[in-house]
Amino acid sequence: MAHFASAYCNINTYPVTKNFFRITDSYSAISLNSALQTHRCPKKIFESCKLRQQKPSIFRATATPTSKEIEKNPLSGSFQGDPSSKSKKVMIIGGDGYCGWATALHLSNKGYEVAIVDNLVRRLFDHQLGLESLTPITSIQNRIQRWKSIAGRTIQLYIGDICDFEFLSEAFKSFDPESVVHFGEQRSAPFSMIDRSRAVYTQHNNVIGTLNVLFAIKEFSEECHLVKLGTMGEYGTPNIDIEEGYITITHNGRTDTLPYPKQASSFYHLSKVHDSHNIAFTCKAWGIRATDLNQGVVYGVRTDETEMHEELCNRFDYDGVFGTALNRFCVQAAVGHPLTVYGKGGQTRGYLDIRDTVQCVELAIANPAKPGEFRVFNQFTEQFSVNDLAKLVTNAGKKIGLDVQTISVPNPRVEAEEHYYNAKHTKLIELGLQPHLLSDSLLDSVLNFAIKFKDRVDAAQIMPTVSWKKIGAKPRTVSV
Ligand SMILES: NC(=O)c1ccc[n+]([C@@H]2O[C@H](COP(=O)([O-])OP(=O)(O)OC[C@H]3O[C@@H](n4cnc5c(N)ncnc54)[C@H](O)[C@@H]3O)[C@@H](O)[C@H]2O)c1
């Protein structure tokens, strides 16, 4: 009964359910939410959920198409890998998300054996906040079936929450990964700054989820290489060059190489800092091998694989909560909304094309960290200020007849609007990364995409609605 009570008390504070109900897909999670609203009695809530709940934890889609099915499909020839020569097993946590889906397809296409682990909570956030991807995206089950029919490759699917260690253990034991790529976190800074419950949820989900992954590796797959998505935002904007993970300091005549100082600027970014510390500690203490990919802001929607069929299309967020700067500007330009520069617009960050995200992850997996090594790569290809991006989009818009205006809006974040920024990013290049530069892909991969789907844009989602300073303990709705 204590569990019922705690789930009941958290109706207003947790955007997703407690593990007790072991929600295993977005529909059951939504069912639980409506059950929570309909029934005031905890026992009834549980019974109502039980009725709708599928068997907990593991859903697997593993059937392989027949050779006839593959022959029939004209695109099946595009498969690039040789499954017999590469049997590497990669678990992709968060594989239904923006970076994860593109990466899952890319690695599968390269001959890796891929399993996606995801609790589909990102789809639930969209539902709760009234948001929708610019591009229509189909269910994860359809995506995987479509991929199988096109490429002849099977992607296994484990639906569940990595904060539930029992679920994660089963997935590890069943799939036995050689590498784990961990994208499975709440990844929006604004989301983490909506209200207390979202701040708590973000840190709980991200820090406990990652801790569980570390324990699962220790317990079931000691040799497994963890490739963890961090963010360049962990470093903040120091007035010195940003190194790749470590800095050598001489202090009072003594010298040491130490983790580069972190200055996170939201509860989300702070969760990533905590993750990095936990991973570094377990590398030292247990000999875990890990690569922390401090990723810049990702833009674009196309990869070679997602282009193969409309049902493989990736998500494209443009709203004020999940949309990232360049994607947002392109959508704004496409619908004739002025580009919304926050404050002075001198905020400078590292950026990369989604096609480079998938390349970087592949390079990290193919060149694993050594046992006990905590390796850090800064994963971006170019740096731009927000004003630079606005100019680039304005000029690209002109080329296709768009009259793009820019306005400065009050900055909802607490951040330096003019600052020094020079971040190193050589390690992935040394491993063979061949960047797609923004100048070549802006029109092709982002702006034209935004134009293609502009009728799906909800203008109400364009302006920022979450303020770093106004965050409070009271639950908040941001969509209306
Ligand atoms: N998109 C960017 O520009 C960007 C930039 C820097 C770093 N990153 C990092 O890359 C990773 C992926 O980002 P994204 O843009 O693809 O995010 P996303 O929200 O599109 O995808 C994250 C996925 O993880 C899943 N997930 C979240 N919590 C989970 C849990 N407890 N158990 C199982 N699944 C869970 C979600 O359902 C979702 O499918 C994140 O860690 C993010 O911090 C992204």
The ligand as a Gaussian input file, in Angstrom:
#p B3LYP/6-31G(d) Opt

LIG

0 1
 N       19.943000      16.510000     -29.811000
 C       20.998000      17.252000     -29.511000
 O       21.228000      18.317000     -30.094000
 C       21.953000      16.785000     -28.449000
 C       23.081000      17.580000     -28.168000
 C       23.976000      17.159000     -27.197000
 C       23.777000      15.970000     -26.519000
 N       22.670000      15.214000     -26.797000
 C       22.481000      13.982000     -26.034000
 O       22.215000      12.910000     -26.914000
 C       21.268000      12.012000     -26.317000
 C       20.110000      11.799000     -27.268000
 O       19.487000      13.044000     -27.557000
 P       18.241000      13.111000     -28.539000
 O       18.197000      14.463000     -29.100000
 O       18.263000      11.943000     -29.434000
 O       17.047000      12.961000     -27.469000
 P       15.584000      12.324000     -27.659000
 O       14.749000      12.872000     -26.564000
 O       15.122000      12.489000     -29.055000
 O       15.862000      10.769000     -27.401000
 C       16.095000      10.217000     -26.133000
 C       15.448000       8.848000     -26.103000
 O       15.727000       8.227000     -24.838000
 C       14.543000       7.632000     -24.353000
 N       14.646000       7.586000     -22.872000
 C       14.714000       8.627000     -22.006000
 N       14.778000       8.192000     -20.737000
 C       14.763000       6.835000     -20.794000
 C       14.774000       5.806000     -19.812000
 N       14.819000       6.095000     -18.506000
 N       14.729000       4.513000     -20.206000
 C       14.674000       4.205000     -21.542000
 N       14.648000       5.147000     -22.519000
 C       14.692000       6.454000     -22.149000
 C       13.419000       8.507000     -24.857000
 O       12.175000       7.843000     -24.925000
 C       13.935000       8.908000     -26.247000
 O       13.495000       8.020000     -27.238000
 C       20.852000      12.631000     -24.987000
 O       21.563000      12.038000     -23.946000
 C       21.265000      14.075000     -25.133000
 O       21.566000      14.652000     -23.903000
 C       21.759000      15.596000     -27.752000

